[in-house]
């Protein structure tokens, strides 16, 4: 997944401000770091997207 697509999905699903805050502040237990830190460390944005969807109960049809 391209990073631009990831951000579009995040902003559509959670809203711009909440999505940006979630990426910067919420530690994802499955990744052991925030979404932003995971992406910076080289984790595929799709894996971060799936982790956030699971954590915040997004219906699987939108993953």
N, CA, C and O atoms as CSV, one atom per row, in Angstrom:
chain,resi,resn,atom,element,x,y,z
A,1,UNK,N,N,0.849,-1.174,0.000
A,1,UNK,CA,C,0.000,0.000,0.000
A,1,UNK,C,C,0.897,1.242,0.000
A,1,UNK,O,O,1.863,1.330,0.758
A,2,UNK,N,N,0.563,2.174,-0.847
A,2,UNK,CA,C,1.300,3.440,-0.869
A,2,UNK,C,C,0.901,4.290,0.337
A,2,UNK,O,O,-0.216,4.187,0.846
A,3,UNK,N,N,1.810,5.106,0.769
A,3,UNK,CA,C,1.573,5.957,1.926
A,3,UNK,C,C,0.429,6.940,1.679
A,3,UNK,O,O,-0.337,7.234,2.596
A,4,UNK,N,N,0.305,7.445,0.466
A,4,UNK,CA,C,-0.796,8.369,0.170
A,4,UNK,C,C,-2.145,7.666,0.299
A,4,UNK,O,O,-3.105,8.245,0.807
A,5,UNK,N,N,-2.216,6.415,-0.163
A,5,UNK,CA,C,-3.451,5.649,-0.030
A,5,UNK,C,C,-3.767,5.402,1.448
A,5,UNK,O,O,-4.919,5.499,1.871
A,6,UNK,N,N,-2.740,5.086,2.215
A,6,UNK,CA,C,-2.905,4.865,3.646
A,6,UNK,C,C,-3.502,6.103,4.322
A,6,UNK,O,O,-4.453,5.993,5.095
A,7,UNK,N,N,-2.951,7.262,4.033
A,7,UNK,CA,C,-3.453,8.496,4.651
A,7,UNK,C,C,-4.877,8.808,4.196
A,7,UNK,O,O,-5.680,9.295,4.992
A,8,UNK,N,N,-5.200,8.539,2.945
A,8,UNK,CA,C,-6.567,8.744,2.467
A,8,UNK,C,C,-7.545,7.858,3.228
A,8,UNK,O,O,-8.609,8.312,3.649
A,9,UNK,N,N,-7.176,6.589,3.401
A,9,UNK,CA,C,-8.032,5.670,4.159
A,9,UNK,C,C,-8.200,6.135,5.600
A,9,UNK,O,O,-9.308,6.134,6.137
A,10,UNK,N,N,-7.105,6.526,6.214
A,10,UNK,CA,C,-7.154,6.994,7.604
A,10,UNK,C,C,-8.073,8.210,7.740
A,10,UNK,O,O,-8.926,8.252,8.626
A,11,UNK,N,N,-7.899,9.176,6.880
A,11,UNK,CA,C,-8.688,10.406,6.958
A,11,UNK,C,C,-10.154,10.154,6.658
A,11,UNK,O,O,-11.024,10.782,7.262
A,12,UNK,N,N,-10.439,9.256,5.746
A,12,UNK,CA,C,-11.826,8.919,5.421
A,12,UNK,C,C,-12.492,8.186,6.577
A,12,UNK,O,O,-13.633,8.478,6.933
A,13,UNK,N,N,-11.780,7.240,7.156
A,13,UNK,CA,C,-12.354,6.406,8.217
A,13,UNK,C,C,-12.475,7.144,9.545
A,13,UNK,O,O,-13.487,7.012,10.233
A,14,UNK,N,N,-11.470,7.910,9.911
A,14,UNK,CA,C,-11.409,8.488,11.256
A,14,UNK,C,C,-11.505,10.014,11.296
A,14,UNK,O,O,-11.664,10.590,12.373
A,15,UNK,N,N,-11.414,10.665,10.159
A,15,UNK,CA,C,-11.369,12.120,10.141
A,15,UNK,C,C,-9.917,12.575,10.226
A,15,UNK,O,O,-9.077,11.879,10.798
A,16,UNK,N,N,-9.627,13.712,9.671
A,16,UNK,CA,C,-8.243,14.188,9.562
A,16,UNK,C,C,-7.576,14.327,10.918
A,16,UNK,O,O,-6.498,13.774,11.138
A,17,UNK,N,N,-8.199,15.055,11.826
A,17,UNK,CA,C,-7.554,15.342,13.114
A,17,UNK,C,C,-7.397,14.094,13.973
A,17,UNK,O,O,-6.347,13.872,14.576
A,18,UNK,N,N,-8.449,13.284,14.024
A,18,UNK,CA,C,-8.367,12.066,14.839
A,18,UNK,C,C,-7.344,11.097,14.241
A,18,UNK,O,O,-6.556,10.499,14.974
A,19,UNK,N,N,-7.353,10.941,12.925
A,19,UNK,CA,C,-6.404,10.032,12.275
A,19,UNK,C,C,-4.963,10.453,12.543
A,19,UNK,O,O,-4.117,9.619,12.864
A,20,UNK,N,N,-4.689,11.737,12.413
A,20,UNK,CA,C,-3.332,12.230,12.652
A,20,UNK,C,C,-2.920,12.027,14.107
A,20,UNK,O,O,-1.778,11.664,14.390
A,21,UNK,N,N,-3.848,12.262,15.022
A,21,UNK,CA,C,-3.552,12.062,16.443
A,21,UNK,C,C,-3.334,10.582,16.749
A,21,UNK,O,O,-2.429,10.231,17.505
A,22,UNK,N,N,-4.158,9.716,16.166
A,22,UNK,CA,C,-4.006,8.274,16.384
A,22,UNK,C,C,-2.636,7.801,15.918
A,22,UNK,O,O,-1.974,7.034,16.617
A,23,UNK,N,N,-2.212,8.243,14.763
A,23,UNK,CA,C,-0.915,7.825,14.232
A,23,UNK,C,C,0.238,8.273,15.119
A,23,UNK,O,O,1.205,7.539,15.320
A,24,UNK,N,N,0.123,9.477,15.642
A,24,UNK,CA,C,1.216,10.037,16.437
A,24,UNK,C,C,1.216,9.562,17.886
A,24,UNK,O,O,2.282,9.435,18.488
A,25,UNK,N,N,0.042,9.298,18.456
A,25,UNK,CA,C,-0.053,9.093,19.902
A,25,UNK,C,C,-0.437,7.697,20.366
A,25,UNK,O,O,-0.061,7.296,21.467
A,26,UNK,N,N,-1.166,6.956,19.566
A,26,UNK,CA,C,-1.690,5.663,20.027
A,26,UNK,C,C,-0.688,4.540,19.757
A,26,UNK,O,O,-0.338,4.275,18.607
A,27,UNK,N,N,-0.232,3.887,20.819
A,27,UNK,CA,C,0.674,2.752,20.660
A,27,UNK,C,C,-0.159,1.512,20.333
A,27,UNK,O,O,-1.078,1.150,21.068
A,28,UNK,N,N,0.176,0.886,19.237
A,28,UNK,CA,C,-0.506,-0.333,18.806
A,28,UNK,C,C,0.207,-1.530,19.439
A,28,UNK,O,O,1.363,-1.802,19.116
A,29,UNK,N,N,-0.472,-2.241,20.331
A,29,UNK,CA,C,0.173,-3.357,21.027
A,29,UNK,C,C,0.789,-4.394,20.082
A,29,UNK,O,O,1.864,-4.929,20.354
A,30,UNK,N,N,0.108,-4.670,18.986
A,30,UNK,CA,C,0.603,-5.685,18.060
A,30,UNK,C,C,1.915,-5.251,17.386
A,30,UNK,O,O,2.709,-6.096,16.973
A,31,UNK,N,N,2.137,-3.944,17.277
A,31,UNK,CA,C,3.361,-3.430,16.654
A,31,UNK,C,C,4.362,-2.910,17.692
A,31,UNK,O,O,5.536,-2.710,17.380
A,32,UNK,N,N,3.900,-2.696,18.908
A,32,UNK,CA,C,4.784,-2.226,19.969
A,32,UNK,C,C,5.245,-0.792,19.825
A,32,UNK,O,O,6.248,-0.396,20.418
A,33,UNK,N,N,4.527,-0.018,19.050
A,33,UNK,CA,C,4.869,1.398,18.824
A,33,UNK,C,C,3.690,2.107,18.175
A,33,UNK,O,O,2.688,1.476,17.840
A,34,UNK,N,N,3.807,3.388,18.001
A,34,UNK,CA,C,2.747,4.130,17.325
A,34,UNK,C,C,2.761,3.786,15.839
A,34,UNK,O,O,3.749,3.269,15.316
A,35,UNK,N,N,1.657,4.079,15.174
A,35,UNK,CA,C,1.596,3.848,13.735
A,35,UNK,C,C,2.645,4.652,12.988
A,35,UNK,O,O,3.274,4.149,12.058
A,36,UNK,N,N,2.834,5.896,13.391
A,36,UNK,CA,C,3.828,6.742,12.728
A,36,UNK,C,C,5.230,6.177,12.904
A,36,UNK,O,O,6.011,6.146,11.953
A,37,UNK,N,N,5.555,5.730,14.112
A,37,UNK,CA,C,6.877,5.154,14.369
A,37,UNK,C,C,7.062,3.853,13.598
A,37,UNK,O,O,8.156,3.572,13.107
A,38,UNK,N,N,6.005,3.061,13.489
A,38,UNK,CA,C,6.091,1.806,12.751
A,38,UNK,C,C,6.374,2.067,11.272
A,38,UNK,O,O,7.229,1.415,10.673
A,39,UNK,N,N,5.661,3.012,10.696
A,39,UNK,CA,C,5.878,3.343,9.278
A,39,UNK,C,C,7.290,3.885,9.087
A,39,UNK,O,O,7.972,3.526,8.128
A,40,UNK,N,N,7.723,4.741,9.994
A,40,UNK,CA,C,9.073,5.302,9.905
A,40,UNK,C,C,10.133,4.204,9.999
A,40,UNK,O,O,11.200,4.309,9.394
A,41,UNK,N,N,9.830,3.147,10.763
A,41,UNK,CA,C,10.777,2.034,10.927
A,41,UNK,C,C,10.714,1.039,9.765
A,41,UNK,O,O,11.468,0.067,9.739
A,42,UNK,N,N,9.819,1.281,8.806
A,42,UNK,CA,C,9.773,0.433,7.631
A,42,UNK,C,C,8.638,-0.568,7.578
A,42,UNK,O,O,8.583,-1.385,6.659
A,43,UNK,N,N,7.726,-0.525,8.548
A,43,UNK,CA,C,6.562,-1.416,8.515
A,43,UNK,C,C,5.646,-0.978,7.377
A,43,UNK,O,O,5.413,0.214,7.179
A,44,UNK,N,N,5.137,-1.942,6.640
A,44,UNK,CA,C,4.237,-1.650,5.519
A,44,UNK,C,C,3.003,-0.914,6.039
A,44,UNK,O,O,2.381,-1.366,7.000
A,45,UNK,N,N,2.638,0.209,5.422
A,45,UNK,CA,C,1.444,0.934,5.852
A,45,UNK,C,C,0.189,0.063,5.902
A,45,UNK,O,O,-0.698,0.312,6.718
A,46,UNK,N,N,0.101,-0.959,5.039
A,46,UNK,CA,C,-1.057,-1.855,5.065
A,46,UNK,C,C,-1.135,-2.588,6.403
A,46,UNK,O,O,-2.227,-2.795,6.931
A,47,UNK,N,N,0.011,-2.980,6.951
A,47,UNK,CA,C,0.027,-3.656,8.250
A,47,UNK,C,C,-0.389,-2.701,9.369
A,47,UNK,O,O,-1.065,-3.103,10.315
A,48,UNK,N,N,0.012,-1.455,9.259
A,48,UNK,CA,C,-0.395,-0.446,10.248
A,48,UNK,C,C,-1.899,-0.205,10.129
A,48,UNK,O,O,-2.594,-0.113,11.141
A,49,UNK,N,N,-2.400,-0.103,8.905
A,49,UNK,CA,C,-3.828,0.090,8.660
A,49,UNK,C,C,-4.639,-1.038,9.287
A,49,UNK,O,O,-5.624,-0.793,9.982
A,50,UNK,N,N,-4.219,-2.267,9.037
A,50,UNK,CA,C,-4.937,-3.424,9.591
A,50,UNK,C,C,-4.892,-3.432,11.113
A,50,UNK,O,O,-5.887,-3.759,11.760
A,51,UNK,N,N,-3.764,-3.080,11.682
A,51,UNK,CA,C,-3.641,-3.037,13.146
A,51,UNK,C,C,-4.574,-1.976,13.725
A,51,UNK,O,O,-5.226,-2.214,14.742
A,52,UNK,N,N,-4.640,-0.819,13.093
A,52,UNK,CA,C,-5.527,0.244,13.571
A,52,UNK,C,C,-6.989,-0.156,13.416
A,52,UNK,O,O,-7.806,0.100,14.300
A,53,UNK,N,N,-7.316,-0.784,12.291
A,53,UNK,CA,C,-8.696,-1.231,12.075
A,53,UNK,C,C,-9.110,-2.233,13.142
A,53,UNK,O,O,-10.214,-2.150,13.680
A,54,UNK,N,N,-8.241,-3.167,13.445
A,54,UNK,CA,C,-8.550,-4.169,14.467
A,54,UNK,C,C,-8.688,-3.510,15.840
A,54,UNK,O,O,-9.597,-3.841,16.602
A,55,UNK,N,N,-7.808,-2.598,16.148
A,55,UNK,CA,C,-7.803,-1.935,17.455
A,55,UNK,C,C,-9.055,-1.072,17.664
A,55,UNK,O,O,-9.572,-0.981,18.778
A,56,UNK,N,N,-9.531,-0.450,16.600
A,56,UNK,CA,C,-10.653,0.479,16.718
A,56,UNK,C,C,-11.956,-0.075,16.126
A,56,UNK,O,O,-12.867,0.683,15.792
A,57,UNK,N,N,-12.031,-1.383,16.005
A,57,UNK,CA,C,-13.261,-2.075,15.602
A,57,UNK,C,C,-13.865,-1.591,14.285
A,57,UNK,O,O,-15.082,-1.450,14.164
A,58,UNK,N,N,-13.012,-1.342,13.315
A,58,UNK,CA,C,-13.500,-1.000,11.979
A,58,UNK,C,C,-13.997,-2.303,11.344
A,58,UNK,O,O,-13.302,-3.317,11.409
A,59,UNK,N,N,-15.176,-2.295,10.737
A,59,UNK,CA,C,-15.682,-3.515,10.104
A,59,UNK,C,C,-14.695,-4.059,9.072
A,59,UNK,O,O,-14.105,-3.305,8.298
A,60,UNK,N,N,-14.529,-5.366,9.076
A,60,UNK,CA,C,-13.554,-6.021,8.178
A,60,UNK,C,C,-13.778,-5.661,6.706
A,60,UNK,O,O,-12.831,-5.662,5.919
A,61,UNK,N,N,-14.988,-5.361,6.340
A,61,UNK,CA,C,-15.272,-5.030,4.942
A,61,UNK,C,C,-14.535,-3.764,4.490
A,61,UNK,O,O,-14.386,-3.531,3.290
A,62,UNK,N,N,-14.078,-2.954,5.435
A,62,UNK,CA,C,-13.372,-1.712,5.098
A,62,UNK,C,C,-11.859,-1.815,5.295
A,62,UNK,O,O,-11.143,-0.828,5.124
A,63,UNK,N,N,-11.375,-2.993,5.650
A,63,UNK,CA,C,-9.920,-3.166,5.814
A,63,UNK,C,C,-9.277,-3.220,4.453
A,63,UNK,O,O,-8.059,-3.361,4.351
